[in-house]
Amino acid sequence: MISPLAVVLGVFLVMPIVMIVIVSFWRATEFSIIPAFVFENYEFLFGSPVTYTVFLNTFKYAILTWIFTFLIGFTVAYFLAFHVRTQTWQIALFLLCTIPFWTSNIIRMISWIPFLGRNGIANSTLISWGVIDEPLEWLLFSDFSVVLAFVHLYTLFMVVPIFNTMMRIDKSLIEAARDAGATGAQILWNVILPLTKPGIMIGTIFVVTLVMGDFFTVRIMSGSQSANVGRLISNDIALLQYPSASATAIVLLATVLIVIGILLRFVDIRKEL
Amino acid sequence: MEPRSRSFYVLSVFFALFMLFLYGPTLTIGILSFQGEGGGLTFPMRGTSLHWFRELFEQQAVGDIWGSFRRSFILGLMVMVTTVVVSIMGGLAFRKKFPGSTILFYLIITALVIPSILISLGVGLMFSQAGWTVHWSTSGFGAQLTWTLPFGLLIMFAVFNRFNKSYEEAARDQGATAWQTIRHVVLPIIAPSLLGVALFGFTLSYDEFARTLLTSGSRNTLPLEIYGMTTNVTTPVLYALGTLTTIFSLLVIGTFIVITLGLARKRAKAGSDAGKGMV
């Protein structure tokens, strides 16, 4: 029963990772890669100040995106789970939240361009209201638009697990808290939030790994003006510098796995499904 | 029923704004794809026309759109069927502990969280070093499975965690073979969730981009074609394509929802007559 799964993951997950580890010790010339066992790719990577800037930038995107997706995702899930009263409406509104997830990410990114551009809707509206005199340049092709696109793409990954955990909270706990005299805010902070922690953790794992592993959102939305680790890798790939790309990829994978390792200490995924 | 609190109204407005945030941009490019012939990528509209849609149907204008659509569609179906079958088998197997089950579980989680570009790079390197040619139906297909299978399996784990085993026991007690139990008892019960797995399998493959980048070979899938267009196409033809492929996705999603609802209705009708006094 398990062999097809094991074969797919073995051939298309384990072997590629092994391959990347091997190639990260190879040498590269301008047009070919040569088997070797050298550490120069890693030496170059850790010796270059660009690496540290780019990794910092990657963490910055991850943290900013996490803050916004968590705040929005938690609020939306809370509304759906505790304020929408009939199950039919809950399902309908929940579906409405998930539908964009099944459509193209690239199209959803591109669709911000007419909104944020120099002559875009945001700028012309603000000008006509008299809020600003000149178009804001930082709306598109900036860190702002990158984080905005991340939040737009990935908030769903917070909504779904948080909503899922909230639906399993025993409603009588909330009544008990109310009977004991807790205010709405106190119930939210002392009852709902702690009980929702597993969902928040799963959402966090999704959002953080998706943002840290991204390379094309940053490229499209920053107009190639910002970099994260993913872009570092894809630039090396474009230049056929596979050993160098591999070394960076291994360091990125290690970083992501460490972050997840820390997050997994707070939640048992198998129990939460 | 108690009256609505004030926070309900505040949260409703928040939710509505979230919907606007979610769908607004897509609707904008939907409108802009009807831009007049002289119009550009932003408002104002210079008249309305179907010009940009017509351009899509002229092959030479913007690359091989229809060829890439066909490839994406076929690949989506391949990934969908494989994801459903492998997820059912995996879900059934994971109900019992077996040697290596913990390792395999963590591999599934790894497949989900690994940066996509590593799959692209790794599969690409592996194929080139082994002397195989990358092709969307081999390396691309496998690379996409590493993204769709974890979703399918997680859904299956959730389903089987809630599955009442006494149905199977009843079937077995009445002399059903292992296969008959699965075919006539387990599969019909989990059918709606399988539709969900199929929807994930198809749409995630149809839109997948990062894992197909270095693994699809010389012939592009549709998302790769669109990605290429973002750098060199500066006319609303990009929006027209975006609108069409979004409509296609919505049709696929709608079909799945309709089938699921139909299945639920049929079940309600043919469901249990317990307690209705019929003998």
Contacts between the chains, C-beta under 8 A, distances in Angstrom:
chain1	res1	chain2	res2	distance
A	1	B	89	4.7
A	1	B	90	7.4
A	1	B	92	5.7
A	1	B	93	3.8
A	2	B	89	7.1
A	2	B	90	6.4
A	2	B	93	4.3
A	2	B	94	7.9
A	2	B	98	6.9
A	2	B	104	6.9
A	4	B	85	7.5
A	4	B	86	4.8
A	4	B	89	6.2
A	4	B	90	7.9
A	5	B	86	5.4
A	5	B	89	6.9
A	5	B	90	4.5
A	5	B	93	7.8
A	5	B	104	7.1
A	5	B	149	6.9
A	5	B	153	7.5
A	6	B	100	7.9
A	6	B	104	6.5
A	8	B	86	6.7
A	8	B	142	6.7
A	8	B	145	5.2
A	8	B	146	7.2
A	8	B	149	6.4
A	9	B	104	7.3
A	9	B	107	4.9
A	9	B	108	7.2
A	9	B	111	6.3
A	9	B	146	7.1
A	9	B	149	7.6
A	11	B	142	6.4
A	12	B	119	7.1
A	12	B	123	6.1
A	12	B	142	4.0
A	12	B	143	5.9
A	12	B	145	6.3
A	12	B	146	5.1
A	13	B	107	6.3
A	13	B	110	6.7
A	13	B	111	5.2
A	13	B	114	7.3
A	13	B	119	7.3
A	13	B	146	5.2
A	14	B	107	7.1
A	15	B	122	7.5
A	15	B	126	5.8
A	16	B	118	7.1
A	16	B	119	6.1
A	16	B	121	7.5
A	16	B	122	2.4
A	16	B	123	4.9
A	16	B	125	7.2
A	16	B	126	5.5
A	17	B	114	7.8
A	17	B	118	6.9
A	17	B	122	5.9
A	19	B	122	5.2
A	19	B	125	4.9
A	19	B	126	4.6
A	19	B	129	7.0
A	20	B	118	6.4
A	20	B	121	6.2
A	20	B	122	4.8
A	20	B	125	6.7
A	23	B	125	5.6
A	72	B	18	6.4
A	75	B	11	6.9
A	75	B	14	5.8
A	76	B	14	7.5
A	76	B	15	6.2
A	76	B	18	5.6
A	78	B	11	7.3
A	79	B	11	4.2
A	79	B	12	7.3
A	79	B	14	6.9
A	79	B	15	5.3
A	80	B	15	7.9
A	83	B	7	7.5
A	83	B	8	5.0
A	83	B	11	5.6
A	83	B	12	7.7
A	85	B	1	7.7
A	93	B	15	7.3
A	95	B	257	7.3
A	96	B	19	6.6
A	97	B	18	7.9
A	97	B	22	7.2
A	99	B	250	7.3
A	99	B	253	6.0
A	100	B	22	5.5
A	100	B	23	7.1
A	100	B	26	7.4
A	102	B	199	6.9
A	102	B	200	7.9
A	102	B	203	4.0
A	102	B	204	7.8
A	102	B	207	7.6
A	102	B	249	6.0
A	102	B	252	7.7
A	102	B	253	5.3
A	103	B	26	7.6
A	103	B	203	7.6
A	103	B	207	6.8
A	103	B	245	8.0
A	103	B	246	5.3
A	103	B	249	4.3
A	103	B	250	7.2
A	104	B	206	8.0
A	104	B	207	4.5
A	104	B	223	6.2
A	104	B	226	7.1
A	104	B	242	7.4
A	104	B	245	5.9
A	104	B	246	6.9
A	104	B	249	6.9
A	105	B	207	6.3
A	105	B	209	6.9
A	106	B	207	7.9
A	106	B	209	6.2
A	106	B	223	5.9
A	106	B	226	5.2
A	106	B	227	5.8
A	106	B	230	6.9
A	107	B	26	7.3
A	107	B	29	7.5
A	107	B	226	6.9
A	107	B	242	4.0
A	107	B	245	6.5
A	107	B	246	5.9
A	108	B	25	6.9
A	108	B	26	6.5
A	110	B	29	6.9
A	110	B	230	6.2
A	110	B	238	6.5
A	110	B	239	7.7
A	110	B	242	6.1
A	111	B	25	3.7
A	111	B	26	5.1
A	111	B	28	6.1
A	111	B	29	4.4
A	111	B	242	6.8
A	112	B	25	5.3
A	113	B	41	6.2
A	113	B	42	7.5
A	114	B	25	7.9
A	114	B	28	5.4
A	114	B	29	6.5
A	114	B	32	5.6
A	114	B	41	6.1
A	114	B	42	4.6
A	114	B	43	6.6
A	115	B	24	7.5
A	115	B	25	5.6
A	115	B	28	6.0
A	117	B	41	7.1
A	117	B	42	5.2
A	119	B	42	5.0
A	119	B	43	7.7
A	120	B	42	5.4
A	120	B	43	7.7
A	121	B	28	7.0
A	121	B	42	7.7
A	121	B	43	6.3
A	124	B	43	7.2
A	152	B	21	6.8
A	152	B	22	7.3
A	152	B	25	7.5
A	155	B	18	7.8
A	184	B	5	7.4
A	184	B	7	6.5
A	205	B	113	6.6
A	206	B	113	7.9
A	209	B	112	7.9
A	209	B	113	4.1
A	209	B	114	7.9
A	209	B	115	7.3
A	212	B	115	6.7
A	213	B	113	7.9
A	213	B	114	7.1
A	213	B	115	2.6
A	213	B	116	5.9
A	213	B	117	6.7
A	213	B	118	7.6
A	214	B	115	7.7
A	214	B	210	8.0
A	215	B	117	5.4
A	215	B	210	7.1
A	216	B	209	7.0
A	216	B	210	6.6
A	216	B	227	6.8
A	220	B	230	5.9
A	230	B	115	6.4
A	230	B	117	5.6
A	233	B	117	5.4
A	233	B	121	7.0
A	234	B	117	6.2
A	237	B	117	7.9
A	237	B	121	6.3
A	237	B	214	6.8
A	242	B	121	7.5
A	242	B	125	6.2
A	245	B	121	6.1
A	246	B	121	6.9
A	246	B	125	7.5
A	249	B	115	7.5
A	249	B	117	6.9
A	249	B	118	5.1
A	249	B	121	5.9
A	249	B	122	8.0
A	252	B	115	5.9
A	252	B	118	7.5
A	253	B	114	6.6
A	253	B	115	6.8
A	253	B	118	5.9
A	256	B	113	6.4
A	256	B	114	7.4
A	256	B	115	6.4
A	257	B	110	7.9
A	257	B	113	7.9
A	260	B	113	5.8
A	269	B	109	6.8
A	270	B	105	6.9
A	270	B	157	7.5
A	273	B	154	6.4
A	273	B	157	4.7
A	273	B	158	4.4
A	273	B	161	5.6
